[in-house]
Amino acid sequence: MTCSARLARERRNYKSCNLSPMSQVTSISTAVGDFLREFRSDHGFTLDQVARSAREFGASWSASSVKNIESGRAVTSLQNLISLTLALNNLAGTHLTLADVLGKAQAFESPRALGLPVRRAWVDKVLAGAPVEIGHVENLLGGEEKAKQIITDFPEKMKGWLKELPKGIDLQTIERVESQNRSASLAEERAARTLGIRPDSVRVWAIKLWGMDLEEKADKLARERLESLEEPSPQARGAMTRALIRQIREEVERNGSLA
């Protein structure tokens, strides 16, 4: 069998999948391990053969190292992925890519965005040299449905915020907060306890006042105080954060009660 024919067979075997997409959400380490186990079984290679092949390219692997990869316990660093792909191509005479060794997985548990796993196609593009940024909801498994849900639920969320927040908050500010769609930061949670309001309300007021969230503003002020590009100390950030919380309190009290 020619190299091109073998490669075509590998891609048919390891990229095709009859299972539903959700059943193929897994970790990258598990996906690589599943691929390696199946590839090794199909070709009749031993653990030691794979390890010896990897050592030809500088890896310090033993049969146990290969077994750990197959079980999903090994660290799937870029170096390990390259070493594994080199080893398998060396042994089998194939031309596998880094994307190929991810096997059949259709989505990965991590990284995530909006609480959703990234699609396999996005990871393949990143490995091929695309910018490492999620960008659009279609790069997430279930991303389109999540976006529709956010749009549908947005009016209800907005009503909840408007009931709690004092007057003076415009809808554009709330839309900007909603678009961030992330959990509250530690600084927002602490500020919320100090002010007696919800963390997302802290974010609303911060964006209304400064066009950025509390942590961003505190970091910016601390850097300006240093008059340098050095990293501000936690103490400096803490002092700025406390001053900003006082500003939020003043603004909230000016526009209405904290309740």
C-alpha positions, 0 to 999 in steps of 0.5 A: 500500500502506498503512503498516500493510500495509507494516509487516506485510510487513516483519515477515514478511520480516525476522522469519521464518526457515526456517533452524535456530536455530544457523545464525542465531547471529551478532553484533549488528553483522552482524545489523543489516548483513544487515537493512539490506542486504536492506531497502535492496535490497527498496526500491531505496534507494541508500547515499546515500539512507539516509545523507541520511535519517539526516542529517535526524535529526542523524547525520553519515553518508556513503554509506561510513558506511552501507556500513560498517553493511552490512558489519558493521564499524560500531559498533552503538551505541544512537545508531546503531541509533536513527538507522538506524531513523529513517532507514529509516522516514523513507525507506520510510514504515514503522514499524520498531522497534529490534528489527526492525532486528536482522533474522532472527538468532535468537541473538547471540554476545555477550553470553553466559552459561554460554558460550552466546549469548543468544536473540533473544527476550531481546534483543527484551524488553530493547529493549522495556524489560525489566530487562537481566539474563539471569535464566533459562537459557531466555534462552540458546540451548541453556540448558536442555540446558546446565543438564541437563548441569551437573546430570548432571556435578555429582556427578563434579565434586564427587568431583574437588573432594572428592578434592583438598580437605582435610576441613572443606568441606561440600557446600553450599559446593561447591554455591554455588561450582558455581552461580557457574559462571565462569572463575577470576579473576586473584586466584584463579589467583595465590592457587592458585599461591601455595597449590599448589591449584586456582583452584576450590579457592581459591573453595571455601575463600573461600566457606567462610570468608567467604561470598564469593569472594576478590576480593569479600572483599578489596575489602570489607576495603579499603573498610572500612579506608578507612572511605569509599565511595571506590574502594580502590587496587590496592595496598590490594586487593593487601595485603588479598588477601595477608592473606586468602591467608594465612588460607586457608593456615592454614585448609587446613593446620588441616584437612589438607594442601595436596595 
